[in-house]
Amino acid sequence: MAIASVGKTATVTSQPASTNTSAMAVVTTLFFMWGFLTCLNDILIPHLRAIFDLNYAQGMLVQLAFFLSYAVFALPSGKLVEWIGYKQSMVVGLLTMGVGALLFIPSANVPSFGLFLGAEVVLAAGITLLQVSANPFVSVLGPERTASSRLNLTQAFNSLGTTIAPYIGGPLILTSAVVVTAAEMQAMSPAQLHAYRLSEAASVKMPYLVIAVALAALAIAIALFRLPRIETTRDFRPAAGQKKDSIWRYPHLLLGAVAIFVYVGAEVAIGSFLVNYFEQPDIGGLTSATAAKLLIFYWGGAMVGRFIGSAVLQRVRPNRALGTVAIGACALVMVSMLTSGHFAMVSILAVGLFNSIMFPTIFTLGIAELGPITGEGSGLLVAAIVGGAIIPLVQGVLADKIGIHHAFILPVLCYIYISFYGFRGSRPTRTTAA
């Protein structure tokens, strides 16, 4: 998923008359990479659940470790960008991601679920820094009037990464998986259990080694490429005699942060459960590898929807479009919950199409009319991405208690709130000073 500018305001000494297409092309590859790696978690979760005999809640600790990093590293990343600049921050972010990818190898050699979670944290820390630096950089690579167009284009490549990740990662990570029941694992001797886990965990080593090499190569390319120098600044000091404004006085921003929280949480939760959902006998009865390939329709729908949405939003008010697609997503999840077989599969996959415009639309509505504190408001919205850590974990607990089929009631509630925000909560308002 693509993230707009965070807690820092990017400025240039003179506004470019045209878009720097070469720099744009180079930076767009970053959006693809973090989209690919984020979605790869949807493949990793069912694989680790099988290896370590985890319940659904324990499996969602992968997403908890990954998305909690947004809340932990977003503000420090903003400080680093302010200190060393956009280009250097991109390089550091890529190298940090590469270290995180390499940590998957010793995690598989042990093997240890805790080490896998640690590798996820390092990987996500790098992605957070990359998002903090790359998004505002893209927004100032050309004329201000086309900034939204540039961000939409890079977001489309982010969606391309999430779309092809299951198609590539599924066969590499899940194909060699041996189906072993919990009872069979309990019957194994400690040596047999260790050998089984060692064999199955080995399938992640080569993919993440290749990813680490690709990230290092991309970091070198970014370091050597002559990107335009763009200054960063954060000066929200009020004029003489004026009191500094506060983001906490804008209800539409605060409600928008909640909307970001529940949207990211719902999107990630659905994607994280799809493989296990399609394995259910009454849903698809598919193998893990086959089910993983179907994720391309969920994330691919988001990519297609962004292209469609960019045209529709030229004629439809963003808040109405957001409320409408949220109702559509809610209805599709409910249909999947109330049905079975292929109908349940198709309806839940179609949710991706309706997810497409939600994040950028919520973000735009949330920072509307913030003026000089727009950067601070952006930082709050980015921190709300931690919903991708919390909501999947809660849904995992529900799945353990009431079953995976009925646990989708949580995304239903999330989409109901997003619909409310679109139709009512997104109206720009400002409370009076205390």
N, C-alpha and C positions, 0 to 999 in steps of 0.2 A: 504494500500500500504506500501511496506517495504522501509526503507530509509537506505542508506549506511552511513558510518562514517561521522561525522560532525566535523568541525573545530578543532578537537583535535586529536592528534596522540597517539594511544595506544601502549605501549611498555611493555615488560616483561623482567625480568632479564635474563631468559633463555627460548629459544623457545621450547615449548612442543614437545615431540617426537610423541605423538598421541593425538587424540581428546578426550577431557574430556566429555564423552557421558552423564554422569549424570547431569553435569552442563548445557550441551547443551539441554537436555530434559526439564529441569526446565525453562530455559530462553526462549525456544521456545513457551511456553504457553503465554508469553507476546506478541509475534507477533500475535498470534491468537486473543488475547483480543482486541488489538487496531485495528485490521482489522475488527472485529465484530462490534465494536462501531462506527468506521468510516462509515461503510456501513449502519448502523441503521439510519443514517440521511436520507437516501433515502426513508425510511418508514415514518420518522417523518415529513418530509416536506409536503407531500400531506395532512397529518392529521392536521397539524397546519394551512395549507391554508384553509381547510374546517372549522375549529373551529373559526378562526379569520377573515374569509372572505378576504383573502389576494390575491393579484394578483401574477403573476409568479415572478416578480422582487422582491416583498416583501418576497415571500417564499424562494428565494435564499439567503436572509439575514442569514439563518441558516448556509449555507455553507460559507458565508462571515465571520461570527463570528468564525466558526470552523477553517478554513484554514488560516485566517489572523493571528491566534495564532502562526503558524510556523514562520512567519516573526518577530513577537513580542518576542517570547520566546525561539527561537533557540539559539541565542548567550548567553543569561543569563543561559540557561540550560547547555550549554557547560562550562561556568564558574563554575556552581554548581558541575558538574561532576569532574572538575579539583580540586575542593575544598574538596568534601566529598567522591569521588570515585564512581566506577560503581555500586556496590551492593547497597550502601545507596541511590544512585540516583534512582535506580529502585524502591526501597521501597517508596521513597518520591513521585515518579511519580505515582505509583499505588494508594497511599493514596489520592493524589490530584485528580486523576480520580474518586475515590470513593466519594469524596466531591462533585465533579461536578455532578455525577449521583444522589446523594441525593438531590441536588438542584432542580431536576426535580419535586420533590414532592411538595414543596411550590409553584413552578411555576404553577403546575396544580391546587393547592388549591385556587389560587387567582381568576381565572387564568390570566396569563399575558404573552404575546408574548415576551415582553422585558426581563422578568425574564428567559424565556426559552433560549433566546440568551445569557444571562449572564451565565447560567448553561453550555451552549455549550463552552463558552470561558474557563471556569475553567476545564471542561473535556478535552478540546484540549490542555491546558497548561500541564496537566499531561501526555497526550500522547506524546507531544513534548519532554518532559524530558525523557520519556521511550525510545523513538526512539534514542535520542542522546546518551543514556547510553547503551542500549542493542545491537545495531548494531556493534559498534566497539568492544564490549565485545566478541560477537560471533566470530568476525574475528580473535581473538587471543586465542581462546580456543583450538587450535591445531596447527599443522604444517602450515607454511605460504602457502605451495603449495596447500593446500585443503581449504583455507579460502573462496574462491569463492563458492566452493561446499557447505560449511556450510551455507553461507548466502543465497544461492539459496534454500536450504532445509527449512530454517526458513521463507523465503519469501513465500514458498508454503503453509505453515501453516497460514501465514497472509492471503493468498488468500482463504484458507479454511474458515477463519472467515468471510470474505466478502461474501463468497458463501452461508453460512447457515444463515447469519443474516436476509435476507429477508424471509426465510422459517419459522424462529422462530419468528421474530419481527412482520411480517405482521399479522398473526392471533391474536397475543396478543394485538397489538395496533390498528389495523384497523377493526377487525371483528365486534366490537360493534358500528362502526360508523353509524350514522343516516344521510341519505342523505337529506340535507336541502338546498334549493336554496338560492341565494343571495337575491332574492325578498322576500322569506319567512322570512329570517333573518331580513330584514329591517322592515317587518311588525310586528315583535315581540316587546313587551314592554321591557323596560330595565331589569325588573325582569325575564321575560321569556328568554331573550337573555343570561343573566348571568347564569341561571339554565341550559340552553342548553350547553353553553361552559364548565360549571363546570362538567356536566355529561360526555361530550365527552373527555375532558382533563384528566379525571380520569383514562382512559385506559393506560396512560403512567406510572402511579405511581408504580404499582406492578412490571413491567419489570425492571424499573430502580432501584427499591429497591433491587431486586434480584441481579442485576449487581453490585450495591454498596457493598453488602455483599460478593459477589464472589471476588471483587477486594480487599477488606479488608483481606479476607482469603488468597488470593494469596500473598499479601504484607507480611503477617505474615510468610507464607511458605518460601518466598525468604529471609526474615530476619533471619530465623532459619537455613536455608540451608547453608552448608559450601561451598560457592563458592570460587574458587581460587582467591587469591588476585592479582590484576593486577594494576600496576602503570599507571598513566596518566601523560603525559608531553606535553608541547607545546614549543619547543625551535627551532625557525626558524632563530636564529641569524646567520648572515653571518660570514664567517671566516675573520680573520684580513686582512684588505685591500680590502675586497670585498663589493660591494654594495648589499644590500638586494633585492632579487628578488620580483616581484609583480605579483599578479594574473591578474591584468588588462593588462598585456602585452601578454596574451595568448588568441587570438581570438577564438580558438576552445572551450575554457572554457566558455567564455562569450556567445558565440552562444549556447553552451550547456545549460547554465542557462536559456536562452530563450526557448530552447526546453523542459526543465523540466517544465517551467512555462505553456507552451501551452499544454503539454501532460497531466499534472495533471488536468489542467482546463478542457480539453476536456473529459477526463475520468469521472471526477466528474459531469460535466454538463450533460452528457448523462445519467449517472446513476440517477441523481437527477430528470430528467424529464420523465423517463420511465413509472412510475406509471400513471402520468397524460396523457402521450402520449397514453398509451394503453387504457385509459378510453375514448378517442375520438371515436365517433360513426363510423367514416370512417376508423379507424385503428383497434381497437379491440372491442370497446364497453364494456369493462370489468369493473367489480367493483374494487374498490381500493384494497380490500383484495386479489382478484384473480390476479390482475395485479402485486401486490407485490411479489407473489410466482414466477413469471416469471423472477424476477431479479436474481434468482439462476443461470440461464443460462448465463447471462451477466458476473457476477463475477466468476462463475464456469468455464467459458471459459478461463478467465485469469489464473486460477489455472492450468487447463489442458495445456494451452499454455506454461506455464513456464517449465513444465516437458518436453514437446516436444522441446522447445527452447534450453534447456540445452544440448540436444543431437545434435540438428542442428548446434548450434554455435561452436561445435567442428570441423566442416567441412566448415562452411561458415563464411566469414569475418563479424564481428559484424556490421560495418557500412553499408554493403550491405543488411544484414538481416533487419536492422532498416529501411532503405529506402524502402525496399520491403513491409514490414508489414504496414508501414505508408500509402503506396499507396493502399494496400488492405483495410485498415480501412476507408480511404477517399472514396473509391469506394462504400463500403457498406453503409456508411451514405448517400451518394448521391442516391443510389438505394432506401433507405427508404424514402427519401424526395420526390422522383419522383413516388412512388407507394403508395398503400393503402392496408388495410386489413392485412391478415396474412403474406403476402410477405414483407410488410413494417416492421412488428414486428420481423420476423425471421432475416432479414438483419441487423437491428439495434442491436439485441441481439448478433449476430455473431461478432460484433466489439470487444467484450470483449476478444475473442480468439486472435485477432491481437494486442490488447493492451498489452498482457502478457509480452513480452520481452522488451517493450519500456523503462520503467524506468531504470532497471539495465543496459541496453545497453547504453542509453544516459549518465548515470552516469559514467560508465567505460570510455567511449570515452571522456567525458568532463575533467576527471582528468588525462588523459594520458600525460606522460612526464612532469608532474609538479614537480617531485622530492621533495625537502624539503618543498615546499609550497602546497603539496597535501592536507593537512588538511584544509588550508585556502580555497582552491578551493572547497573542499567538503562542507564547510560552506556556500559558495555562492550558490551552487546547492541546498542545503537544503532550504535556504531562498526562492528560486524560487518556492517552493511548494505553495507559496501564490497564485499562479495561480488558485488553487482550490477554492479560495475565489472570485477572480475577474471575471474569465470567466463565471462561472455559473450565476453570477449576470447580466453580460452583455447579456447572452442568455435569461435570464428572461425578461429583458427590450425588447429584440427583439420579444420574444413570445407574450408580451402584445401588441406590435405594428403590427406585421405581422403574428402572429399565431404560435402555438407551432410546427407545421409541418415544416414550412419554417425556423424557428429559428435555425434548425440544420445546417444551412450554416456556423455557427461559428466554430463548430468542424471540418467541412470540411477544412476550412482555417488553422486550427491548424495542421491537419495531413499533409497538403501540406508543411508547414514549417518543420515539423519533417522529412519528406522525403528529403527535401533539406539538412537538417543537416546531415542525414545519408550518402547521396551520395557525398556531397561537404563540408559542414561546419564543419564536425568533424575531418578533417585532422589536426593533431597537428601542430601548427604554433606558432611563438613567434616573437613579434615585437621588433625592436631594441630599446635600451635604449634612452631616450630623452636627 
